[in-house]
Amino acid sequence: MGRMIMDYDDGDFAVDVTGNMAVDSEGNWMMRISDNMAMEMDSGELHCTSSWGQDGENDD
């Protein structure tokens, strides 16, 4: 399972699926924009998030 990412805008959690994509508990796909920002793919809204870490940090 990927790293848990906190979405500060709506209080939801997302799970890091790949280095740049995550899915939240409601099934919304989020794309990493920066270390602390993601875009909700359906709506295009930007969300402030907890740190996604550095690229490749989650690689096994």
HELIX and SHEET records of a PDB file:
SHEET    1   A 6 MET A   4  ASP A   7  0                                        
SHEET    2   A 6 ASP A  12  ASP A  16 -1                                        
SHEET    3   A 6 MET A  21  ASP A  24 -1                                        
SHEET    4   A 6 TRP A  29  SER A  34 -1                                        
SHEET    5   A 6 MET A  37  GLU A  40 -1                                        
SHEET    6   A 6 LEU A  46  CYS A  48 -1                                        
END                                                                             
